[in-house]
Amino acid sequence: MLDDFLIRAALAGLGLALATGPLGSFVVWRRMAYFGDATAHASILGVALALASDLPVGLGTLAVALAMAVTVAGLAARGWALDTTLGVLAHSALAFGLVAVSFVPEARTDLSAYLFGDILAVSRADLGFIWGGAALVLALLYWRWNAMLTATLSEDLAAASGLNPDRERLVLVLALAVTVAVALKVVGALLIAAMLVIPAAAARGLVRSPEAMAALAALIGAAAVVGGLRLSLSLDTPAGPSIVTVAACIFVLAASLGQMRKQ
């Protein structure tokens, strides 16, 4: 019989995988991996602000992640070079966050939990927050799926179809911000982007439709969670990095299979 903390950990990881699979597909299609890093790094600042003001960490993380998302979307709409903007914001946000955390005594001893996750310490309240966030992200993607696909394919085509590409970009970055907030407890700020990119990248060469890629990415993420927790339990390795390690191994296998199918 599995212990309660393992069941909660598995449920938390599966909830995250459901969100990161479809959302990560858009990240891969739009080449926005750097955005995940920028928002995740900014979440450390949210941790510091939440602890300093006695607010729930999830709330502080969500607020800062949303602020980062709106800032990036606004700058992109004004024509700023997205890769340069994200490069500046990602590293600046992480630096500001780490400096801010140093002024919060209770955060110093537990900083690794925020950087690399602490999925084995997920509580029932954390579980509700993670699944609630995942449900919100999935609802947003279901609502705007066709419009976001069109805007991803071509912003000019989206505009000609009566869609607003800036609005679709804003919906996407808001969904990413929510995902970052719920993922902090699972894999930590430094590894969130990996859970967005690696499962989707692994699925990309194995399927032929966007919907199939999103579904397969979610399944690969779920397999990485289960396999990573198993690896952590067997070898006493950190759970968050173990999950990403398994995801990376699946990516290598998927890439090899994809090359074999092309021959």
C-alpha positions as CSV (number, residue, x, y, z in Angstrom):
1,M,0.0,0.0,0.0
2,L,1.4,3.4,-1.0
3,D,1.9,6.0,1.6
4,D,-0.4,9.0,1.5
5,F,2.4,11.4,0.6
6,L,3.3,9.3,-2.5
7,I,-0.3,9.3,-3.7
8,R,-0.5,13.1,-3.2
9,A,2.8,13.5,-5.1
10,A,1.6,11.3,-8.0
11,L,-1.7,13.2,-8.2
12,A,0.1,16.5,-8.1
13,G,2.5,15.5,-10.9
14,L,-0.4,14.1,-13.0
15,G,-2.3,17.3,-12.6
16,L,0.7,19.3,-13.8
17,A,1.2,16.9,-16.8
18,L,-2.3,17.4,-17.9
19,A,-1.7,21.2,-18.2
20,T,1.9,21.2,-19.5
21,G,1.2,18.7,-22.3
22,P,-1.2,20.8,-24.4
23,L,0.3,24.1,-23.2
24,G,3.9,22.9,-23.9
25,S,2.8,22.1,-27.5
26,F,2.1,25.8,-28.1
27,V,5.4,26.7,-26.4
28,V,7.2,24.4,-28.9
29,W,5.2,25.6,-31.9
30,R,5.7,29.3,-31.1
31,R,9.4,28.8,-29.9
32,M,8.6,30.3,-26.5
33,A,10.7,28.1,-24.3
34,Y,12.5,31.2,-23.0
35,F,9.2,32.6,-21.9
36,G,8.7,29.7,-19.6
37,D,12.1,30.3,-18.1
38,A,11.4,34.0,-17.6
39,T,8.1,33.5,-15.8
40,A,9.5,30.6,-13.7
41,H,12.5,32.7,-12.6
42,A,10.1,35.6,-11.7
43,S,8.2,33.2,-9.4
44,I,11.1,33.3,-7.0
45,L,10.4,37.0,-6.4
46,G,6.7,36.0,-5.8
47,V,7.9,33.5,-3.1
48,A,9.9,36.2,-1.4
49,L,7.0,38.7,-1.5
50,A,4.5,36.1,-0.2
51,L,6.7,35.1,2.7
52,A,7.5,38.7,3.6
53,S,3.8,39.6,3.7
54,D,2.5,36.4,5.3
55,L,0.5,35.4,2.2
56,P,0.2,32.0,0.7
57,V,3.2,31.2,-1.5
58,G,1.0,30.1,-4.4
59,L,-0.8,33.4,-4.4
60,G,2.4,35.4,-4.4
61,T,3.9,33.3,-7.2
62,L,0.7,33.5,-9.3
63,A,0.6,37.3,-8.9
64,V,4.2,37.8,-10.0
65,A,3.9,35.3,-12.8
66,L,0.8,37.0,-14.1
67,A,2.6,40.4,-13.9
68,M,5.5,39.0,-15.9
69,A,3.1,37.5,-18.5
70,V,1.2,40.7,-19.0
71,T,4.5,42.6,-19.3
72,V,5.9,40.3,-21.9
73,A,2.7,40.3,-23.9
74,G,2.5,44.1,-23.8
75,L,6.1,44.5,-25.0
76,A,5.7,41.9,-27.7
77,A,2.6,43.7,-29.0
78,R,4.6,46.9,-29.2
79,G,7.2,45.3,-31.4
80,W,10.0,44.5,-29.0
81,A,12.3,41.7,-30.0
82,L,10.9,38.8,-27.9
83,D,14.1,36.8,-27.5
84,T,16.1,39.8,-26.3
85,T,13.2,40.9,-24.0
86,L,12.9,37.5,-22.5
87,G,16.6,37.1,-22.0
88,V,16.8,40.4,-20.0
89,L,13.6,39.6,-18.0
90,A,14.5,36.0,-17.2
91,H,17.8,36.6,-15.7
92,S,16.9,39.9,-14.1
93,A,13.8,38.4,-12.4
94,L,15.8,35.5,-11.1
95,A,18.4,37.9,-9.7
96,F,15.8,40.1,-8.1
97,G,14.1,37.1,-6.7
98,L,17.2,35.6,-5.1
99,V,18.2,39.0,-3.6
100,A,14.7,39.4,-2.2
101,V,14.7,35.9,-0.7
102,S,17.9,36.7,1.1
103,F,16.0,39.3,3.2
104,V,13.4,36.7,4.3
105,P,15.0,34.5,7.0
106,E,12.5,31.7,6.8
107,A,13.1,31.2,3.1
108,R,16.9,30.8,3.2
109,T,16.9,27.3,4.6
110,D,14.2,26.1,2.2
111,L,15.3,27.8,-1.0
112,S,16.1,24.5,-2.8
113,A,12.5,23.5,-2.4
114,Y,11.5,26.5,-4.5
115,L,14.3,26.1,-7.0
116,F,14.0,22.3,-7.6
117,G,10.5,21.5,-6.2
118,D,9.4,19.5,-3.2
119,I,6.7,17.3,-4.7
120,L,6.9,14.8,-1.8
121,A,5.7,17.5,0.6
122,V,2.6,18.3,-1.3
123,S,-0.4,18.8,1.0
124,R,-4.1,18.4,0.3
125,A,-4.4,22.2,-0.1
126,D,-1.5,22.2,-2.5
127,L,-3.2,19.4,-4.4
128,G,-6.4,21.5,-4.7
129,F,-4.4,24.5,-5.9
130,I,-2.5,22.4,-8.5
131,W,-5.6,20.7,-9.9
132,G,-7.6,23.9,-9.8
133,G,-4.9,25.7,-11.8
134,A,-4.6,22.8,-14.3
135,A,-8.4,22.8,-14.8
136,L,-8.3,26.5,-15.5
137,V,-5.5,26.1,-18.0
138,L,-7.3,23.3,-19.8
139,A,-10.5,25.3,-19.9
140,L,-8.7,28.3,-21.4
141,L,-7.1,26.1,-24.0
142,Y,-10.4,24.3,-24.9
143,W,-12.1,27.7,-25.2
144,R,-9.5,29.3,-27.5
145,W,-7.9,26.2,-29.1
146,N,-8.8,26.9,-32.8
147,A,-8.2,30.6,-32.5
148,M,-4.8,30.0,-30.9
149,L,-3.8,27.5,-33.5
150,T,-4.7,29.9,-36.3
151,A,-2.7,32.7,-34.6
152,T,0.2,30.3,-34.1
153,L,0.2,29.3,-37.8
154,S,0.0,32.9,-39.1
155,E,-0.9,36.1,-37.3
156,D,-1.8,37.6,-40.7
157,L,-4.2,34.7,-41.3
158,A,-5.7,35.1,-37.9
159,A,-6.3,38.8,-38.4
160,A,-7.9,38.1,-41.8
161,S,-10.2,35.7,-40.1
162,G,-11.4,38.3,-37.7
163,L,-9.2,37.2,-34.8
164,N,-6.9,39.4,-32.6
165,P,-3.5,37.8,-32.5
166,D,-2.5,39.9,-29.5
167,R,-5.4,38.6,-27.6
168,E,-4.6,35.0,-28.4
169,R,-1.0,35.7,-27.3
170,L,-2.2,37.2,-24.0
171,V,-4.4,34.1,-23.4
172,L,-1.4,31.9,-24.0
173,V,0.9,33.7,-21.7
174,L,-1.7,33.9,-18.9
175,A,-2.2,30.2,-19.1
176,L,1.6,29.8,-18.9
177,A,1.7,32.0,-15.8
178,V,-0.9,29.9,-14.1
179,T,1.0,26.8,-15.0
180,V,4.2,28.2,-13.6
181,A,2.4,29.0,-10.3
182,V,1.1,25.5,-9.9
183,A,4.3,23.8,-11.0
184,L,6.6,25.5,-8.5
185,K,5.8,22.9,-5.8
186,V,6.3,20.0,-8.2
187,V,9.5,20.6,-10.1
188,G,10.7,24.1,-8.9
189,A,11.5,27.3,-10.6
190,L,14.6,26.1,-12.5
191,L,12.9,23.0,-14.0
192,I,9.4,24.2,-14.9
193,A,10.4,25.1,-18.5
194,A,11.6,21.5,-18.9
195,M,8.2,20.1,-18.2
196,L,6.7,22.4,-20.7
197,V,9.2,21.7,-23.5
198,I,10.5,18.2,-23.2
199,P,7.2,16.2,-23.3
200,A,5.9,18.3,-26.2
201,A,9.2,18.0,-28.1
202,A,9.2,14.2,-27.6
203,A,5.6,14.0,-28.9
204,R,6.2,16.2,-31.9
205,G,7.9,13.7,-34.2
206,L,5.5,10.8,-33.4
207,V,2.1,12.3,-34.4
208,R,0.6,14.2,-37.3
209,S,-2.1,16.5,-35.8
210,P,-1.9,19.2,-33.2
211,E,-4.5,17.5,-31.0
212,A,-2.7,14.2,-31.0
213,M,0.6,16.0,-30.1
214,A,-1.1,17.7,-27.2
215,A,-2.6,14.4,-25.9
216,L,0.6,12.5,-26.4
217,A,2.6,15.2,-24.6
218,A,0.3,15.0,-21.6
219,L,0.8,11.2,-21.6
220,I,4.6,11.5,-21.8
221,G,4.5,14.0,-18.9
222,A,2.4,11.7,-16.8
223,A,4.8,8.8,-17.6
224,A,7.7,11.0,-16.6
225,V,6.0,11.8,-13.3
226,V,5.4,8.2,-12.4
227,G,8.8,7.1,-13.6
228,G,10.5,9.9,-11.8
229,L,8.8,9.2,-8.5
230,R,9.7,5.6,-8.9
231,L,13.3,6.5,-9.5
232,S,13.4,8.9,-6.6
233,L,11.9,6.3,-4.3
234,S,14.3,3.6,-5.4
235,L,17.6,5.6,-5.6
236,D,16.8,8.3,-3.0
237,T,17.3,11.0,-5.6
238,P,15.5,14.4,-5.7
239,A,12.0,13.9,-7.0
240,G,11.8,17.0,-9.2
241,P,15.0,16.5,-11.1
242,S,14.3,12.8,-11.3
243,I,11.0,13.5,-13.1
244,V,12.8,15.8,-15.6
245,T,15.5,13.1,-16.1
246,V,12.9,10.5,-17.0
247,A,11.3,13.0,-19.4
248,A,14.6,13.6,-21.0
249,C,15.2,9.8,-21.5
250,I,11.7,9.5,-23.1
251,F,12.7,12.4,-25.4
252,V,15.8,10.6,-26.5
253,L,13.8,7.4,-27.2
254,A,11.1,9.3,-29.0
255,A,13.7,11.1,-31.2
256,S,15.4,7.8,-32.0
257,L,12.0,6.3,-32.9
258,G,11.2,9.3,-35.1
259,Q,14.4,9.0,-37.0
260,M,13.8,5.2,-37.5
261,R,10.4,5.9,-39.0
262,K,11.9,8.4,-41.5
263,Q,14.3,5.8,-42.9
